[in-house]
Amino acid sequence: MLNPWKFVFSCTVAQQCVDEGDVLPSKLCKKRVCQNETFDTPSILRGGFPAVWAHSLPPADICSAYYSTYIERDLRQLINVKNLSSFTQFIRLSAGRGGCMFVPSDMSNEIGVDMKTIQHWNSILETSYITFTLPPCFRNIGKRIVKTPKRYFYDTGLLCHLLGIMNEAKLSTHPLRGQIFENYVVSEMMKQFYHRGKSPHLYFYRDKSQSEVDMIAESSYSNLSAFEIKSASNCHTAFFKGLDYLRKLYGESVVDTQVLYDGKPQFLIPNS
């Protein structure tokens, strides 16, 4: 069986699209920051398979080979999948819901298999370092917090391949572009922790009133850095709504707030 570690812990780190200085900035307690970090479309499409970067091989060819040999063949044999079409549908649905809440019962109803099967298949994808989940941030706020995790792909090249996105033009107009961009940022942050031998303390926030923050990095219980992730080319003050809400909710525990967006140079917006 192919070794997934060869593929997932990607060479995108060499691109330095999201490094420690970019994502975890100096303390900016009294400012709100709107930050652009050159999250370029080619890197999202190319993903991080070593052969793509080391040998300049087409991402579509590498992802196709990886899918057919490891995911479709080896994983299917490993978990003894008898109905290939159901497993294939599960993989495709997972791609379409990258960056979304992972609700096994919904996928169970759509695919027509029991919920335990969905949970088992998902655990195999996580163990194989194909997907991972981001847990919600709990701070004793009570039942208002949504407790369902969000799920992401480690490699956005594979994600785009599964969604049938083969070029920049298609990605730029794809209805899931926002989710793909969020997946890219969160997965790169996750990989940065692993590359440094650290456990990633990453979360998201959402409550039942739909107040949401895309990503929260916790360095200690009283030290949170919050990030809103937008695929827009321009930053807008409305992007800070969730960050401002979180700051009011958790007070001085929130030491950094940033909007990461897909546009031109950064600017600062002072607190009103």
C-alpha positions as CSV (number, residue, x, y, z in Angstrom):
1,M,0.0,0.0,0.0
2,L,1.2,3.5,-0.8
3,N,2.5,5.5,2.1
4,P,0.2,8.6,2.5
5,W,2.9,10.4,4.5
6,K,4.8,10.8,1.2
7,F,2.0,12.8,-0.3
8,V,0.2,14.7,2.4
9,F,2.8,16.6,4.4
10,S,3.3,18.8,1.5
11,C,6.0,20.8,-0.2
12,T,3.7,23.8,-0.1
13,V,5.5,24.8,3.0
14,A,8.4,25.6,0.8
15,Q,6.2,28.3,-0.8
16,Q,6.0,30.0,2.5
17,C,2.4,31.1,1.7
18,V,1.6,30.9,5.4
19,D,4.6,30.9,7.7
20,E,4.8,31.6,11.4
21,G,5.4,35.3,10.9
22,D,2.4,35.7,8.5
23,V,-0.2,33.8,10.4
24,L,0.8,34.3,14.0
25,P,1.8,38.0,14.0
26,S,3.1,40.2,16.9
27,K,0.6,41.2,19.5
28,L,-1.9,43.7,18.0
29,C,-4.2,44.0,20.9
30,K,-5.4,47.5,20.1
31,K,-5.7,47.2,16.4
32,R,-7.7,45.2,13.9
33,V,-5.7,43.9,11.0
34,C,-6.7,43.1,7.5
35,Q,-3.9,41.0,6.1
36,N,-3.1,39.8,2.6
37,E,-0.5,37.0,2.4
38,T,-0.3,36.2,-1.3
39,F,-2.5,33.0,-1.2
40,D,-2.0,32.5,-4.9
41,T,-4.3,30.4,-7.0
42,P,-1.6,28.2,-8.6
43,S,-0.5,27.0,-5.2
44,I,-4.1,26.0,-4.3
45,L,-4.4,24.1,-7.6
46,R,-1.0,22.5,-7.4
47,G,-1.4,21.3,-3.9
48,G,1.6,19.7,-2.1
49,F,2.4,16.3,-3.6
50,P,6.2,16.2,-3.8
51,A,6.3,15.0,-7.4
52,V,4.4,18.2,-8.5
53,W,7.0,20.5,-7.0
54,A,10.2,18.4,-7.3
55,H,9.7,17.2,-10.9
56,S,7.1,19.8,-12.2
57,L,4.6,17.0,-13.0
58,P,1.0,18.1,-13.8
59,P,-1.0,18.1,-10.6
60,A,-4.0,16.5,-12.4
61,D,-1.8,13.5,-13.3
62,I,-0.5,13.0,-9.8
63,C,-3.8,13.5,-8.1
64,S,-5.5,11.1,-10.6
65,A,-2.9,8.4,-9.9
66,Y,-3.1,9.0,-6.2
67,Y,-6.9,8.7,-6.2
68,S,-7.0,5.6,-8.4
69,T,-4.2,3.7,-6.6
70,Y,-4.4,4.7,-3.0
71,I,-8.0,6.0,-2.3
72,E,-10.0,4.0,-4.8
73,R,-8.0,0.8,-4.7
74,D,-5.9,0.4,-1.5
75,L,-8.2,2.2,0.9
76,R,-11.2,0.4,-0.5
77,Q,-9.5,-3.0,0.1
78,L,-8.3,-1.9,3.5
79,I,-11.8,-1.2,4.8
80,N,-13.4,-4.0,2.7
81,V,-15.8,-1.7,0.7
82,K,-18.2,-3.9,-1.2
83,N,-20.1,-1.1,-2.9
84,L,-17.6,1.0,-4.8
85,S,-20.2,3.5,-6.0
86,S,-21.2,4.4,-2.4
87,F,-17.6,4.9,-1.3
88,T,-16.9,7.0,-4.4
89,Q,-20.0,9.1,-3.6
90,F,-18.8,9.5,-0.1
91,I,-15.4,10.8,-1.3
92,R,-17.0,13.2,-3.8
93,L,-19.5,14.5,-1.2
94,S,-16.6,15.0,1.2
95,A,-14.8,17.2,-1.3
96,G,-18.0,19.2,-1.9
97,R,-18.3,19.8,1.8
98,G,-14.6,20.7,2.5
99,G,-14.6,23.4,5.1
100,C,-18.2,22.6,6.2
101,M,-19.7,21.0,9.2
102,F,-19.2,17.2,9.3
103,V,-22.6,15.7,9.9
104,P,-22.5,11.9,9.4
105,S,-26.3,11.5,9.5
106,D,-26.7,13.9,6.5
107,M,-24.2,11.9,4.4
108,S,-25.7,8.7,5.5
109,N,-29.1,9.7,4.2
110,E,-27.7,11.0,0.9
111,I,-25.6,7.9,0.2
112,G,-27.9,5.3,1.6
113,V,-25.5,3.6,4.0
114,D,-25.7,3.6,7.8
115,M,-24.2,6.3,9.9
116,K,-21.6,4.0,11.5
117,T,-20.3,3.2,8.0
118,I,-19.9,7.0,7.3
119,Q,-18.0,7.5,10.6
120,H,-15.8,4.5,9.8
121,W,-15.0,5.7,6.3
122,N,-14.2,9.2,7.7
123,S,-11.9,7.8,10.4
124,I,-9.9,6.0,7.6
125,L,-9.6,9.2,5.7
126,E,-8.3,10.9,8.8
127,T,-5.9,8.1,9.7
128,S,-4.6,8.2,6.1
129,Y,-4.0,12.0,6.4
130,I,-6.4,12.8,3.6
131,T,-8.8,14.8,5.8
132,F,-8.9,16.3,9.3
133,T,-11.5,17.9,11.5
134,L,-11.4,21.2,13.2
135,P,-13.1,21.2,16.6
136,P,-15.2,24.0,17.9
137,C,-13.8,26.3,20.5
138,F,-15.4,25.7,23.9
139,R,-15.1,28.3,26.7
140,N,-17.9,27.4,29.0
141,I,-20.4,29.6,27.1
142,G,-23.0,26.9,27.5
143,K,-25.4,25.3,25.0
144,R,-25.2,28.2,22.5
145,I,-22.0,26.8,21.1
146,V,-22.3,24.5,18.0
147,K,-20.5,21.3,18.9
148,T,-20.2,19.8,15.4
149,P,-16.6,19.8,13.9
150,K,-15.7,21.2,10.5
151,R,-13.8,19.0,8.1
152,Y,-11.0,19.8,5.7
153,F,-8.6,18.2,3.2
154,Y,-4.9,18.3,3.8
155,D,-4.2,18.9,0.2
156,T,-6.1,21.4,-1.9
157,G,-4.7,20.0,-5.1
158,L,-6.5,16.7,-4.4
159,L,-9.5,18.6,-3.3
160,C,-9.7,20.6,-6.6
161,H,-9.1,17.4,-8.5
162,L,-12.1,15.7,-6.8
163,L,-14.2,18.7,-7.6
164,G,-13.2,18.6,-11.3
165,I,-11.3,22.0,-11.1
166,M,-8.4,21.7,-13.4
167,N,-7.4,25.3,-14.2
168,E,-7.3,28.8,-12.6
169,A,-10.2,30.1,-14.7
170,K,-12.5,27.4,-13.3
171,L,-11.3,27.9,-9.8
172,S,-11.8,31.7,-9.9
173,T,-15.5,31.3,-10.8
174,H,-16.3,28.1,-9.0
175,P,-19.2,28.3,-6.5
176,L,-17.0,26.6,-3.8
177,R,-14.1,28.9,-4.2
178,G,-14.6,30.4,-0.8
179,Q,-14.6,27.0,0.9
180,I,-11.5,25.9,-1.1
181,F,-9.6,29.1,-0.1
182,E,-10.6,28.6,3.6
183,N,-9.5,24.9,3.3
184,Y,-6.1,26.0,1.9
185,V,-5.4,28.5,4.7
186,V,-6.5,26.2,7.5
187,S,-4.6,23.2,6.1
188,E,-1.4,25.2,5.7
189,M,-1.7,26.4,9.3
190,M,-2.3,22.9,10.5
191,K,0.8,21.6,8.6
192,Q,3.0,24.4,10.0
193,F,2.3,23.0,13.5
194,Y,3.1,19.5,12.4
195,H,6.3,20.5,10.6
196,R,7.5,22.1,13.8
197,G,6.7,19.0,15.9
198,K,3.9,20.7,17.7
199,S,0.3,19.7,18.4
200,P,-2.0,22.0,16.5
201,H,-4.4,23.8,18.9
202,L,-6.7,25.1,16.2
203,Y,-10.5,25.6,16.5
204,F,-13.3,27.5,15.0
205,Y,-16.2,29.4,16.7
206,R,-19.9,29.2,15.8
207,D,-22.9,29.6,18.0
208,K,-26.6,29.0,17.4
209,S,-27.1,32.7,16.5
210,Q,-24.7,32.0,13.6
211,S,-21.9,34.2,14.9
212,E,-18.8,32.6,13.5
213,V,-15.0,32.9,13.4
214,D,-13.2,30.7,10.8
215,M,-10.1,29.8,12.8
216,I,-8.8,30.3,16.3
217,A,-5.2,29.4,17.3
218,E,-4.7,28.8,21.0
219,S,-1.3,29.1,22.5
220,S,-2.6,29.0,26.0
221,Y,-6.0,29.2,27.7
222,S,-5.7,33.0,28.0
223,N,-4.0,33.6,24.6
224,L,-6.2,33.3,21.5
225,S,-5.4,34.5,17.9
226,A,-8.6,34.7,15.8
227,F,-8.7,34.7,12.0
228,E,-11.5,35.4,9.5
229,I,-10.7,33.9,6.1
230,K,-12.1,35.4,2.9
231,S,-11.5,34.7,-0.7
232,A,-12.5,38.2,-1.7
233,S,-9.9,40.4,-3.5
234,N,-10.7,43.4,-1.2
235,C,-11.1,43.6,2.5
236,H,-14.3,45.1,4.0
237,T,-15.2,46.2,7.5
238,A,-18.0,43.7,7.5
239,F,-15.4,40.9,7.6
240,F,-14.5,42.0,11.2
241,K,-18.0,41.3,12.6
242,G,-17.3,37.8,13.9
243,L,-13.9,38.8,15.2
244,D,-15.3,41.8,17.1
245,Y,-18.0,39.6,18.5
246,L,-15.4,37.0,19.7
247,R,-13.3,39.8,21.3
248,K,-16.4,41.0,23.3
249,L,-17.2,37.5,24.3
250,Y,-13.7,36.4,25.4
251,G,-12.2,39.8,26.3
252,E,-8.5,40.0,26.8
253,S,-8.0,36.4,26.0
254,V,-8.2,37.4,22.3
255,V,-4.8,39.0,21.7
256,D,-4.8,39.0,17.9
257,T,-7.6,39.3,15.3
258,Q,-6.9,39.2,11.5
259,V,-8.8,38.9,8.3
260,L,-6.8,36.8,5.8
261,Y,-8.0,37.6,2.3
262,D,-7.0,37.0,-1.4
263,G,-6.2,40.5,-2.4
264,K,-3.6,43.2,-2.5
265,P,-1.4,44.7,0.3
266,Q,-2.5,44.8,3.9
267,F,-3.9,47.8,5.7
268,L,-4.9,48.5,9.3
269,I,-8.3,49.5,10.5
270,P,-8.2,51.2,14.0
271,N,-10.9,50.3,16.5
272,S,-13.8,52.7,16.6
